[in-house]
């Protein structure tokens, strides 16, 4: 799915790609919508796992954002970024199986991000809007990176954003 996209593959092609039959996919997921829901959940889980992997040395908002960026823009993870945005597009169109994706798109990130920052002494002055802005910047830069492949430009833009965060902390 990360190579071909979700909407381009039939259930039979998906089954062949993972070494099973389309009947087994239907048995396990109930329908194509059920499979889409499972993929959406897995994609979101991969994205949010980045928060859990942030090293304890990251103690400022800028350091946390930089650590998240390193996780979600890692070359090993980057092939899944288009899949994340494809599922997001389907969820915005209210396609079957994607309703939970939208429910978990931003609010859990805001809550977990603020909790993480506060546990490290970096978030006492931060509110939900601060966390949502950081999420939006990282996601926007991921779109740019996935679309252009220009890691230097995305990194420079992130550097500018984190410089603003550092200045705000002073």
N, C-alpha and C positions, 0 to 999 in steps of 0.2 A: 504494500500500500504506500510506503514512503517513496518508492520509485515510480509508481504508476498513478498514484492518486486513488481515492476512494470511489469516485463516481465513474471512473473509466473502466473498472473491472467488473465483470459479471461475478455472480456467486460461484460459478464453476471455476472461473479463472482464479479467484481468491483461494478456493479450496485446493486447486492444483499447486498454487504458489506455496502453500504451507504443508503440502503433502497429505491431504485428506480429501474427502468427498464433499460435495455440496450438501449431501444429506446429513453428514455429521455436523456441518456448520448449522444447518437448520435445527438439528437435534439439540445442539448446545446453546444456540442463541435464539431459536424460535422463529426468526425471520431476518430478512436483510436489515430491517430497522433495529432489531436486537443486536445484530453484529455491529452496526454503526454506533449504537449506544455504547457497546463494549470498547470499541476503538476510541470513541470520544473520551470515555473515562480513562483509558490507558494513556492517551495523549496528554490529557490534563494532569494525570498523576505523574507522568515523566516531567512535565514542566514544573509542578510544585515540589517535586523531589529536590529541585535545585535549592530550595530554602533550607531543607534539612542538611544539605551537604556544605553549607557555608562554614568555612573554618572559624573557630572561636576567636581568632585574632582580629576578625572584622568587627570593629566596635563602633564605627561611626556610620551614619546613613550612607555616605559616599562609599565607604568600604563594603558595606552590605550590597549596594547596587552593583558595584564593580564585581563582586564575587558572584552575584546572580548572573550578570552578563557573561562571565567566564563559563559558567555552567551551561546556560541555555544557548550560547553561541559556539560551544565546543564543536569542532569539526565532526566528531562522532555523533553529536546530537542534531546537528544542522539538517541532515536529510529528513528529520521528522518535523521540522518547522513548517514546511508547506502543508503537511498533513494536518497539523494543528489549525492552520488558517483555512484549509478546505473544510474541516469539520465546523469551524466557526461560521463560515459562509453558509453551510447547510443548516446550522442551528438558527442563524438569523432568518433563514427562509422557512423556519419551523418544520423542517423535514422530520419524519418519524424517527424516533430513537435519539434525538439530539436535545430534548428538553432539559435534561439534567446538566448538560454541558454549559448552557447559558446560566443556569442557577449557580454554577460553581466557577464562573468565568473570572469574576473580580473580587467579590466579597471575601471569600476564603483567603485570597492572596493578601488583601488589605489586613484582615485580622491576624493572619500568621506573620506577615511582614512587620506589623506594629508590635506584636508580641515578641518577635525575635529581636527587633531593635531595642525594645524596652528591657529585655532580659540582659542585654549587653550594655545598658546604660546610655544608649544612643537615641532613644525614642521618647524621652520624657516630654519634649516640646513638640512632638509630631502628632498630627491628627490624620484621620482617614484620607483627607484630600492630598496630603503629602505622599502617602503610600500609593494612592491611586495614580498620582502624577508619575511616580517612579515606574509603576507597572506599565503605564501607557508609553513612556519613553522607551523602556526596554522592548516592549512588543513592537513599537514602531520601528525601532532600529533593527529588530529581527526581520521585519518585512523587507527593509532596505537591503540588509545583508543577504537574505535568501534571494531577492530579486536581482541584485547586481553582482553579488560575490565580492564587493569592495569592502573587505574587512578593515582596511586602513581608514576609510571614510566613516564607517560605522563606529570604529574605535575612537576616532577624533571627536565625533559628535557626543559619544558617551563621556569622553574626557571633559568636554565643555560642560555637560550637564553635572557631572560630579564635582567640577570646580565650583559651579554655582551652589551646590549643596554644601561644600566645605566653607564657602564664603558666608553662607547663611548661618552656619554653626558657630561662626566667630563672634 
